[in-house]
Amino acid sequence: MLAICLAMLESEEDQRRFTRLYNAYEKKIYAVVLRILGDPDRAEDAAQQTWFQLLKRWDRVSALLWEETEGYAVTVAKNCALDILRLERRTAAFPEDWDPPAPEDRQEEYDYLVSLIRALPENYRRILELKCVEEQSNREIARRLNINESTVASRVMRGRTMLRRQLEKEGYCYDAV
């Protein structure tokens, strides 16, 4: 990891300062993200993202007094770990073996519609699963995914349009999805 980061820096002075930073805080950054994420693999990802974020902001980091770098690095690490948690919460999919509730008398059609929803792009799929399968309101979905209610409404509309087009392509006629 260190070698990759050093290759991204131009001057020897920046490389020395980054090496010092890395050696001083590598274990601390990993400990911070591990405490937040609770999983060594995800913590490793967050730690790597932290170092890349520090490189991305190297002008700012290198201008800090040495005493200030620890706090800055730890804050970046926490943010990287929290970003991973947010992303996982937003994109958590239903298990493939999940059997959604459905009316008994049109199970085949319902299963087909659920399979079409699962084939949508992720940001539409997740929202339509919550809307059409779990029957949650836009407000509930917005809170659950930590996005705006208006974003939910537009993605529901666009997702339904995608479903409608797919159904029309396959010869289905209907009034609404």
Salt bridges, closest charged atoms under 4 A:
GLU12 OE1 - ARG16 NH1 3.78
ASP39 OD2 - ARG42 NE 3.77
GLU70 OE2 - LYS28 NZ 2.82
ASP83 OD1 - ARG86 NH1 2.70
GLU88 OE1 - ARG42 NH1 2.32
GLU109 OE1 - ARG106 NE 2.77
GLU122 OE2 - ARG125 NH2 2.50
GLU129 OE1 - ARG125 NH1 2.48
GLU129 OE1 - ARG126 NH1 3.84
GLU134 OE1 - ARG144 NH1 2.94
GLU149 OE1 - ARG139 NE 3.59
